[in-house]
């Protein structure tokens, strides 16, 4: 059976309480260009609602999208109430120079609330930044041997999962 995979990430949508503060962070600090703003009226959940939908572009044509509703009651209804956790995040592949530039811009902008920090995962080194909406962003630089690492993980992915599900929780990350 032939399987057709998605072509690329199209967009990830989130809600924001302040489109302008969000724009300043994503465009002015992180450098992601505002590529579209849609201002719309649409029936959502049986009620006509007015909202703005902004998109910030990535190099491959994908985007991060943010919604803000005109009516505060609509805004509250559609707000996601997810607890902050380091395992719920969006990860972007970047080169080392871009990662360092991001870290420098966040530091220079004085955004202490971003909690910017770096973790070496062995197979990649990641810069983590929290955006003004509480969304955790990861900017990952691949290990120089990423092709070898990816090939190994693809070869053992099913066996590794079966081993873990069977109760063997030992690490298979020997790059760390």
Secondary structure as UniProt FT lines:
FT   STRAND          11..15
FT   HELIX           19..23
FT   HELIX           24..29
FT   STRAND          34..44
FT   TURN            45..46
FT   STRAND          47..57
FT   TURN            59..60
FT   STRAND          63..69
FT   HELIX           72..78
FT   TURN            86..87
FT   STRAND          90..93
FT   HELIX           96..108
FT   TURN            109..110
FT   HELIX           112..114
FT   STRAND          117..120
FT   STRAND          124..130
FT   TURN            132..133
FT   STRAND          136..142
FT   TURN            144..145
FT   HELIX           146..165
FT   TURN            166..167
FT   TURN            174..175
//
